[in-house]
Amino acid sequence: MKRHEAREKAFQILFQLDLLEEDMGQTIQDRLTEVKQDEFLHQIVNGVVKEKETIDQTISANLENWSLQRLPAVEKTILRIAAFEILYVTDIPENVSINEAIELAKRYGDEKSGKFVNGVLSKLIK
């Protein structure tokens, strides 16, 4: 699986987890076993879940006139994935993580999502 596909699948899994009120550990394992083994996909999903508190604090610190709780689930999930990559995955350039996040936002969000995600992530890396 290419990294772009892994990010998209991770987005779908994490988006569902954010909306569901289930046991996260079991839900993650159920969702990941539905997909063929992909190390990068597992790294993203497990990393975002494990580091969610730190990631959310980092995102919140870079939001203007928004709170994390008010963000739509699509943008919040995309920002979490990109922030995880920027903060914890050293072999991916920051601009690649941002570009991938913008592409996900354009695909799953509304017409303003890409610009919003770009703005937040650009502040995050400064």
C-alpha positions as CSV (number, residue, x, y, z in Angstrom):
1,M,0.0,0.0,0.0
2,K,1.3,3.4,-0.9
3,R,1.6,6.0,1.9
4,H,-1.1,8.1,0.3
5,E,-3.5,5.2,0.4
6,A,-2.4,4.4,4.0
7,R,-3.1,8.0,5.1
8,E,-6.6,7.8,3.5
9,K,-7.4,4.5,5.2
10,A,-6.0,5.9,8.5
11,F,-8.3,8.9,8.0
12,Q,-11.3,6.7,7.5
13,I,-10.5,4.6,10.6
14,L,-9.7,7.5,12.9
15,F,-12.7,9.4,11.6
16,Q,-14.9,6.5,12.6
17,L,-13.2,6.1,16.0
18,D,-13.8,9.8,16.7
19,L,-17.5,9.4,16.1
20,L,-18.0,6.1,17.8
21,E,-18.4,5.6,21.5
22,E,-16.8,2.1,21.6
23,D,-13.8,0.5,23.2
24,M,-11.0,2.1,21.2
25,G,-8.5,-0.7,21.6
26,Q,-10.9,-3.3,20.2
27,T,-12.3,-1.0,17.5
28,I,-8.8,-0.2,16.3
29,Q,-7.9,-3.8,16.1
30,D,-11.1,-4.7,14.3
31,R,-10.6,-1.9,11.7
32,L,-6.9,-2.7,11.1
33,T,-7.5,-6.4,10.7
34,E,-9.9,-5.6,7.9
35,V,-7.0,-4.1,5.9
36,K,-3.9,-6.0,4.8
37,Q,-1.0,-5.4,7.0
38,D,0.6,-2.1,6.4
39,E,3.3,-0.8,8.8
40,F,2.7,2.9,7.9
41,L,-1.1,2.6,8.4
42,H,-0.6,1.0,11.7
43,Q,1.9,3.6,12.8
44,I,-0.5,6.4,12.0
45,V,-3.6,5.0,13.6
46,N,-1.8,3.7,16.7
47,G,0.4,6.8,17.0
48,V,-2.5,9.3,16.7
49,V,-4.5,7.4,19.3
50,K,-1.5,7.1,21.7
51,E,-0.4,10.7,21.3
52,K,-3.9,12.2,20.9
53,E,-3.6,14.5,24.0
54,T,-0.3,16.0,22.9
55,I,-1.5,16.3,19.3
56,D,-4.7,18.0,20.3
57,Q,-2.8,20.4,22.5
58,T,-0.5,21.3,19.7
59,I,-3.4,21.8,17.2
60,S,-5.3,23.9,19.7
61,A,-2.3,26.1,20.3
62,N,-2.3,26.9,16.5
63,L,-6.0,27.6,16.0
64,E,-7.2,31.1,15.6
65,N,-10.8,31.9,16.6
66,W,-11.6,28.2,16.8
67,S,-11.5,25.6,19.5
68,L,-10.7,22.0,18.9
69,Q,-14.2,21.0,20.1
70,R,-15.8,23.2,17.4
71,L,-13.8,21.8,14.5
72,P,-15.7,19.5,12.1
73,A,-14.7,15.9,12.5
74,V,-13.1,15.8,9.0
75,E,-10.7,18.6,9.6
76,K,-10.0,17.5,13.1
77,T,-9.0,14.0,12.0
78,I,-6.9,15.3,9.1
79,L,-5.1,17.7,11.4
80,R,-4.4,15.0,13.9
81,I,-2.8,12.7,11.2
82,A,-0.7,15.5,9.8
83,A,0.4,16.8,13.3
84,F,1.3,13.2,14.3
85,E,3.5,12.9,11.2
86,I,5.1,16.3,11.7
87,L,5.8,15.7,15.4
88,Y,6.7,12.0,15.5
89,V,7.6,10.6,12.0
90,T,11.1,11.8,11.2
91,D,11.5,10.4,7.7
92,I,8.7,12.4,6.2
93,P,9.3,16.1,5.2
94,E,6.9,18.5,6.8
95,N,5.8,19.9,3.4
96,V,4.8,16.3,2.3
97,S,2.7,15.8,5.4
98,I,1.0,19.2,4.8
99,N,0.4,18.5,1.1
100,E,-1.1,15.1,1.9
101,A,-3.4,16.7,4.5
102,I,-4.6,19.3,2.1
103,E,-5.4,16.6,-0.5
104,L,-7.4,14.7,2.1
105,A,-9.2,17.9,3.1
106,K,-10.1,18.7,-0.5
107,R,-11.4,15.2,-1.0
108,Y,-13.4,14.7,2.3
109,G,-14.1,18.3,3.4
110,D,-15.8,21.3,1.9
111,E,-14.4,23.9,-0.5
112,K,-12.6,25.8,2.4
113,S,-11.2,22.7,4.2
114,G,-7.9,22.6,2.2
115,K,-7.1,26.3,3.0
116,F,-8.0,25.9,6.7
117,V,-5.9,22.8,7.1
118,N,-3.0,24.4,5.3
119,G,-3.2,27.5,7.5
120,V,-3.2,25.6,10.8
121,L,-0.4,23.2,9.8
122,S,1.7,26.1,8.4
123,K,1.5,27.8,11.9
124,L,2.3,24.5,13.5
125,I,5.7,24.1,11.7
126,K,6.9,27.7,12.4
